[in-house]
Amino acid sequence: MSAHDSLHFRILEDIAHELSGDINFPTCMDAALLVRNTLKDPFANIDRVVRVVSVEPLISSKLLRLANSVAYNPSGKTISDLGTAIGRIGFDSVRTISLAVAMDQMLKSRNLAQYESIAHHAWTHSLTVAAIARVLARRIGRINPEDAMMAGLVHDIGVFYLLYRAAEYPDYRSNPEAMMELLCGWHEGIGESLLHALGIPERIIEAISDHDRLCNIETPCSVRDVLYFANLLAGGDREWMGENGDADSQELREADRARYQDLVQEAEDDIHELRSALGIRP
């Protein structure tokens, strides 16, 4: 039994209650979910998506920034119209960027100052996994790159949500040992429950729930394979904790990164683009 079991029980009970009803999220996440639900409609058009996105100015501004980035605007002609921006970057990017903005905002809670380092490592790891997964999917050609990127982005969402919620409890704010115990023990289970509650597609949830089991990295053929390989190249699940693992696993990971250096470099370009669009510091 852990010395913090009673503390964990209290927050986990509160979270279980939330997941069965109204989830405690910042405004941006509510907007991102509204965008996602709108885009689920096969008859959704740009005008309708613009109306939904416009509800959250922060998401709107990030989408405009992305549409004016070099990747989407090689001519250098700046646009300021949201409808044109959405038409330029596509609905899949709108869905991904909206969720990324919401997750970034979740980690900017004033209560998280004590755990800024953990939050920063977790977010950097997720962005890296998402970018590598998208590059892998593009190269393979049989897997939707935005599905792969979405899986990478949210595969550790339980870490972000637990950080965000636990920081609201005074007992966790000044107790790093209890916080890390909570994250390590419960982020996977809470994350999967959260993804179901948010209505994330089942194919992505299944890939995430199995992403730490050995997969085919020579000829990946599913989102799960791609996510496993991307997570491996990004440092593994302990990377966000600032841990490198044992010497043997670290050596193997460095060998894999060297072997797929061109892929990692392409992913780093994608990470730079995503960071730039979101206005995230390195």
Salt bridges, closest charged atoms under 4 A:
GLU18 OE2 - ARG165 NH2 2.63
ASP41 OD2 - ARG48 NH1 2.54
ASP92 OD1 - ARG95 NH1 2.84
ASP104 OD2 - LYS108 NZ 3.00
GLU116 OE2 - ARG281 NH2 3.20
GLU146 OE2 - ARG134 NH1 3.61
ASP147 OD2 - ARG203 NE 2.68
ASP156 OD2 - HIS155 NE2 3.29
ASP156 OD1 - HIS187 NE2 3.73
GLU168 OE1 - ARG165 NH1 2.27
ASP171 OD2 - ARG10 NH2 3.07
GLU181 OE2 - HIS4 ND1 3.56
GLU181 OE2 - HIS8 NE2 2.67
GLU202 OE1 - HIS196 ND1 3.76
ASP210 OD1 - ARG213 NH1 3.21
ASP210 OD2 - ARG224 NE 3.83
GLU218 OE1 - ARG259 NH2 3.14
ASP237 OD1 - HIS211 NE2 3.05
GLU239 OE1 - HIS125 ND1 3.42
ASP262 OD2 - ARG139 NH1 3.22
GLU266 OE2 - ARG138 NH2 3.09
GLU266 OE1 - ARG139 NH2 3.00
GLU268 OE2 - ARG257 NH2 3.89
ASP270 OD2 - ARG134 NH2 3.16
ASP270 OD2 - ARG138 NH2 3.17
